Amino acid sequence: MSPRVTTILFALLLVPCAAAAEDRGSAKSQVEFGIQVAQSGLWREALYRWERAVDLDPSYAPAWNNLAVAYEQAGQFDDARKAYETAIKLDPKNMLIRQNYDLFKEINDRTQKRRGAR
């Protein structure tokens, strides 16, 4: 194979890596902005930003974690559970995500039991 063809093939292999890095950077920007607006009480905007982040980079566990928190805030508990489970699958050693999910399950399960007892 000629050096020119090798260079072109190598360059083509880098394109997906660059796109993936750009997606992660864009997802991080969405997550950071979502945090800012959530801290201001704008949860619907935060939810939108974190949904965008997981669309941009579905492998970004912190975005799924924050999305789960926003779903909780919106009362969308089934969606919150799914988002937490996705975050844990992506980053099983992340203690913050595990703590958030454990707290969510404890509160949600207790609430469900109370509703069932009525």
Phi, psi and omega in degrees: 000137182287156179301325180295315180294320178299317179297317179295316179297318179298317179297320178294327177292331181283337183302310179298325178296317179294320179295320179295319178295321178295319178298317179296319179296318178294320179296318178298320178298317178297318180297314181297317178294320177301321178297316180300314183287327177296320178296338176268002179087007181268071187291326179295320177293319178299315178302314179300314182297319181286330172295319177299318182299316180287334173292319181290319182218089182296350180262008184267096186302317179301327178294319178295321178299312181294323177299319178299317178299317179294321177297320175302311181302325181275357181080014180265073191290326176295317178295322179298314180300315180298319180294318176299316181297323176295315180301318181292322177298322182285327183217074187296342181265000182284108185291327179297315179297316180298317179297316179299315182293317179299317178295317177302311182298317181301310182290314182296316181295320178297317179297318180296321179295319179297318180296323179289333181282344182284000000 
